[in-house]
Structure formats: C-alpha cells, structure tokens
Amino acid sequence: MIRVGIVGREPLERAGIRRVLEADSRIRFVGEASEAEPHIRRTARLDVVVSSHTHTEEALDNLRLPKAAVLRATNVPVSRPAHVVLVDRLSEHTTRVLLHHGARGILLRGNSVRHLPWAVRAAAAGTVALGPVAARFLVDQYVRPGRTADAVAAARGLLEKLSSREREIVHLLADGVSNPDMAETLGISTHTVKDHIRGVYTKLGVDNRVQASRVVWQAHVHAQPQPTSPQAHGSDACGGLQAP
C-alpha cells in the first residue's frame, strides 16, 4: 500500500486529488496540508507527497523544506517521501530545475487527473514520472538540443560579468541554497547576501532566482563546491500534514 499525503492551497482541489487517488486500491490517503501552514500538525510515514502549486517557486519552496525543520517541529525522525509536483505551466528549464531539486513526478495541473495514479505508483517505486509536456521537453533536449553554441556562449558571457563573490552567490542560488545558509557558508551577513543577489540580478538582467539559475544551466556550468563547510539543502519532507 502506497501512503500518500497531499499539499495544496485550495481545499476543493485537495479533495479532488484525494478522490482520484483513493479510486486506486493500491494507494492510501494519509493526510493533507495547506501550503500556508508552516507547522506540522501530525507526522506520519509517507511514501509520496502530491503537491499542487500555481507557481514554480512555490513548488521549489516545498521541495527545499529541510528535514531539520520537521525534526524541530515534531522530534520524530521522518524519512524522505517522493514528491509528485503539479504546476500550472512548464518549460524545459522549470522541468529541469524541479528535477534537480528532487521532484520525482511532474504533471500539469490541468490534466493531472488522468496521470496522477500511475505517477504516484511510479514515484513510489523509485522511478521518475513525467507527464506528456515535461517528457517532451526532456526528449527535445536530447534528440533536438535546443541550446545552441551561441546560447551557451551568451550565458557564459553573462557569468563572466560577475565578481568572484557574485559567481559564488549565483552557483549557490542555482543549487537552491537559502539566503541564511548562503550567509553561513560564505561567512557574511544576510544583508550582504541580499546586496550581492541584487548585483547578480542587475548584471544578468534577471528578476528572480529561477531566472538566475537558468543562466547557470544555459552556460552548462554545474554548481561549484561550497567554499566552507557543506550545507544540507535537500528536500526531505513536506510541511503541515494534517490527518484526515
């Protein structure tokens, strides 16, 4: 039996997802939570978390929730569930970013009903479950590479505009590290981190973390090792699960 929790802002949407999943005899609904709930009301062993989001950044915030936050809230060890993410819109870049941050399934909210049961089963089995749109982006990437040499050169040219500190910052951004963790890693204040991030955005001509990360990925540059003690920024649990 696959134990599943649901995270989503709208109660009606959560109820709809629950109905779809409970129609599969191999899936057991365990609990649900609103995205707005910062605290865990009940801890249970989960195999899969299905989370629904309007924006990619919301999905990333949920994926980045550290295991330590769960332990602080409950004092109970929590194993990492597989995450199946539902979003309104997808691009090749956002698909890649979600996978990079630990999503085991990616579906569009608009057509998730027909795909949710098999996606949950696949994620629970340890494989990656991609809806048709997300799968097409990855197929296109390998069969018909969309990033030309010119695009790679342009992205690398943008990164060359950054100072050495700003390059450290942008690689940490691309790796999903929070501002406080950046400050601890680099030995600077969070205020200084924010100043550097503003400088990065200005030089790269972007407005947010996702866009800055995209430049790093377009340049085919992987996140560099952190200069001091490594930070754990994996996504190990979801927040606020509430028993039915």
Secondary structure by P-SEA (a helix, b strand, c coil): cbbbbbbcccaaaaaaaaaaaaccccccccbbbbcccccccccccccbbbbbbccaaaaaaaaaccaaaaaaaccccccbbbbbbbbccccaaaaaaaaaacccbbbbcccccccaaaaaaaaaacbbbbcaaaaaaaaaacccccccaaaaaaaaaaaaaccaaaaaaaaaaaacccaaaaaaaacccaaaaaaaaaaaaaaaccccaaaaaaaaaaaccccccccccccccccccccccccc
